[in-house]
Amino acid sequence: MPTKQNKQRIAAITASLVLSCAMAQTWVQTPAPTRFWTSVASSADGLKLAATGFGGLYTSPDGGMTWTSNTIPGFGPLAVACSGDGSKLIAAQHYGSIFTSEDSGATWRSNNAPVDSWTGVACSSDGRKLVAVAGAGNGLGPIYLSTNSGATWTASGVPMRPWGCVASSADGSRLAAGDEAGYIYILSTSLPIQVLPGRQPARPLKPGTPLPHQSTGRF
């Protein structure tokens, strides 16, 4: 969540992690190990960082100056998100499980979320409301939600889609999810709102309503 004090930015490149200060005007490669990075997350002040991809998950407590490997069972997660203070983390494996941490990645726990092809995660600034999406690259997948920092998970009731990414508002009340078919959906409380290509007005969808296939409309 950007603030006036948050002047650090981090980006994932195929092999290296680079850090930016002064509102992305200068980028410096960090001493993080060479990996195929797929997802990075940052605390509000930019000091606590988490990065994951093929080969594991790493965290930094000092703005990317030093990195520590975090042991999570199975193959490395492909998506990671963190709370505003960086203490709570969520990491999801593609063709695997969802793990959460409440101590900046020192320890991890699994939960009742099903094994799936997870592709994206997000969380509220306090780290209590979490969301995970699945499906992209492996057919159709669900959206799962947690309101207790990942202790338990429930299916959102949104129809299966090839979900690829997701984002959350600071309070966790609004979510945005994108799929491989070219759509972005906004979810506010329990009502999903469809946003179609072609600048068409958003339309509310009742739970259980099938979502459309790829539109032929133009952006």
C-alpha positions in Angstrom: 0.0 0.0 0.0 1.8 3.1 -1.2 2.5 6.0 1.2 4.6 9.1 1.2 7.2 7.2 3.3 7.2 4.2 1.0 9.9 5.1 -1.5 11.2 1.7 -2.1 9.9 -0.5 -4.9 10.9 -4.1 -5.8 10.6 -5.9 -9.1 11.1 -9.5 -10.2 13.2 -10.4 -13.1 13.9 -13.9 -14.4 17.3 -14.2 -12.7 17.8 -11.4 -10.3 16.0 -9.2 -7.8 16.4 -5.4 -8.2 15.5 -2.7 -5.7 14.4 0.8 -6.5 14.5 3.9 -4.3 13.3 7.4 -5.0 10.0 6.4 -6.7 11.5 3.9 -9.2 14.0 6.4 -10.7 17.0 4.2 -9.7 17.2 0.4 -9.6 19.9 -1.6 -7.8 20.4 -5.3 -8.0 20.1 -7.0 -4.6 22.3 -9.8 -3.3 19.3 -12.2 -3.5 20.3 -15.6 -5.1 19.7 -16.2 -8.8 16.3 -17.7 -9.3 13.3 -17.7 -11.7 11.4 -15.2 -9.6 7.6 -15.1 -10.2 6.2 -12.9 -7.3 7.4 -10.3 -4.8 5.7 -8.5 -1.9 6.6 -5.6 0.3 5.5 -4.1 3.6 4.1 -0.6 3.6 7.5 0.9 4.5 9.4 -1.1 2.0 11.7 -2.7 4.5 10.2 -6.2 4.8 10.3 -8.0 1.5 9.3 -11.5 0.3 10.1 -13.1 -3.1 9.3 -16.5 -4.5 9.5 -18.5 -7.6 11.0 -21.8 -8.9 13.5 -22.7 -6.2 12.0 -21.5 -3.0 10.8 -18.4 -1.0 13.1 -15.8 0.4 12.5 -12.9 2.8 14.4 -9.7 3.7 14.1 -7.7 6.9 16.2 -4.8 5.7 14.9 -3.5 2.4 16.6 -6.2 0.3 20.1 -5.8 1.7 20.1 -9.4 3.1 17.9 -12.4 2.2 17.0 -15.6 4.1 15.7 -18.8 2.6 12.4 -20.0 4.0 11.7 -23.7 4.0 8.2 -24.6 2.8 7.3 -28.3 2.1 7.2 -29.3 -1.6 8.1 -27.2 -4.6 8.6 -23.5 -4.2 5.5 -21.3 -4.2 4.8 -19.1 -7.2 2.8 -16.3 -5.5 3.3 -14.4 -2.3 1.7 -11.4 -0.6 2.2 -9.7 2.8 0.4 -7.5 5.3 1.2 -3.8 5.7 3.6 -4.4 8.5 5.2 -7.4 6.7 4.6 -9.7 9.6 1.9 -11.8 7.9 2.6 -13.6 4.7 0.7 -15.9 2.3 2.4 -18.1 -0.2 0.7 -20.4 -2.8 2.2 -23.2 -4.8 1.2 -24.0 -8.4 -0.1 -27.6 -8.3 0.2 -27.5 -4.5 -0.9 -25.9 -1.2 -1.4 -22.5 0.4 0.9 -21.6 3.4 0.7 -18.7 5.8 3.1 -17.2 8.3 2.6 -14.7 11.2 6.2 -14.1 12.0 7.6 -12.6 8.7 8.3 -16.0 7.3 10.2 -17.6 10.1 7.7 -20.4 10.4 4.9 -21.6 8.1 1.6 -23.6 8.4 -0.7 -25.2 5.9 -4.5 -25.2 6.2 -7.7 -26.6 4.8 -7.4 -24.9 1.4 -7.5 -27.7 -1.3 -4.5 -28.6 -3.4 -4.9 -26.7 -6.7 -3.0 -24.8 -9.4 -2.8 -21.6 -7.4 -1.6 -18.6 -9.4 -2.2 -15.5 -7.3 -2.7 -14.4 -3.7 -3.5 -11.1 -2.0 -4.2 -9.9 1.5 -5.6 -6.9 3.4 -3.2 -4.5 5.1 -3.8 -6.1 8.6 -3.2 -9.6 7.1 -6.5 -11.0 8.3 -8.4 -11.2 5.0 -6.7 -13.3 2.4 -7.6 -14.4 -1.1 -6.1 -17.0 -3.5 -7.0 -17.8 -7.1 -6.2 -20.8 -9.3 -6.6 -22.1 -12.8 -4.4 -20.2 -15.2 -2.3 -22.5 -17.3 -4.2 -25.5 -16.1 -7.8 -25.0 -17.1 -10.4 -23.7 -14.6 -9.9 -22.9 -11.0 -11.7 -21.5 -7.9 -11.3 -18.4 -5.7 -10.8 -19.1 -2.0 -11.2 -16.7 0.9 -10.0 -16.5 4.5 -11.0 -14.0 7.2 -8.7 -15.3 9.9 -5.2 -14.9 8.5 -5.4 -18.3 6.7 -6.4 -20.5 9.6 -9.4 -21.6 7.6 -10.5 -21.2 4.0 -13.8 -21.2 2.2 -14.8 -21.2 -1.5 -16.0 -17.9 -2.7 -18.9 -19.3 -4.8 -17.6 -17.4 -7.8 -17.8 -19.7 -10.9 -14.6 -21.5 -12.0 -12.4 -19.5 -14.4 -8.7 -19.7 -15.5 -7.8 -17.1 -12.8 -4.3 -15.7 -13.1 -4.0 -12.9 -10.6 -5.7 -11.1 -7.8 -5.4 -7.9 -5.7 -7.1 -6.6 -2.6 -8.0 -3.3 -1.1 -6.4 -2.3 2.2 -9.4 -3.3 4.2 -10.0 -6.5 2.2 -13.6 -5.5 1.2 -12.9 -5.2 -2.5 -11.0 -7.7 -4.7 -10.0 -7.6 -8.3 -9.2 -10.8 -10.2 -8.0 -11.3 -13.8 -8.3 -14.4 -15.9 -6.7 -15.8 -19.1 -9.8 -15.2 -21.2 -9.3 -11.4 -21.0 -11.6 -10.4 -18.2 -11.1 -8.6 -15.0 -13.7 -9.1 -12.2 -14.3 -6.9 -9.2 -15.7 -8.5 -6.1 -17.3 -6.3 -3.4 -18.4 -8.2 -0.3 -20.2 -11.3 -1.6 -21.4 -9.8 -5.0 -19.1 -10.3 -8.0 -19.1 -7.5 -10.5 -18.2 -8.3 -14.1 -16.0 -5.8 -16.0 -16.2 -6.5 -19.7 -13.7 -5.4 -22.5 -15.0 -2.7 -24.7 -15.6 -0.2 -21.9 -19.1 -1.6 -21.2 -20.7 -0.9 -17.9 -20.1 -3.3 -15.0 -22.9 -5.7 -14.4 -23.7 -7.5 -11.1 -23.7 -11.3 -11.3 -25.7 -13.5 -8.9 -23.7 -16.3 -7.2 -23.8 -19.4 -9.4 -24.3 -17.5 -12.7 -22.0 -18.8 -15.4 -19.3 -16.3 -16.4 -19.1 -15.6 -20.2 -16.3 -16.7 -22.5 -13.8 -14.4 -24.0 -15.4 -11.3 -25.5 -15.0 -10.1 -29.0 -15.3 -6.5 -27.9 -12.4 -4.1 -28.4 -10.5 -2.3 -25.6 
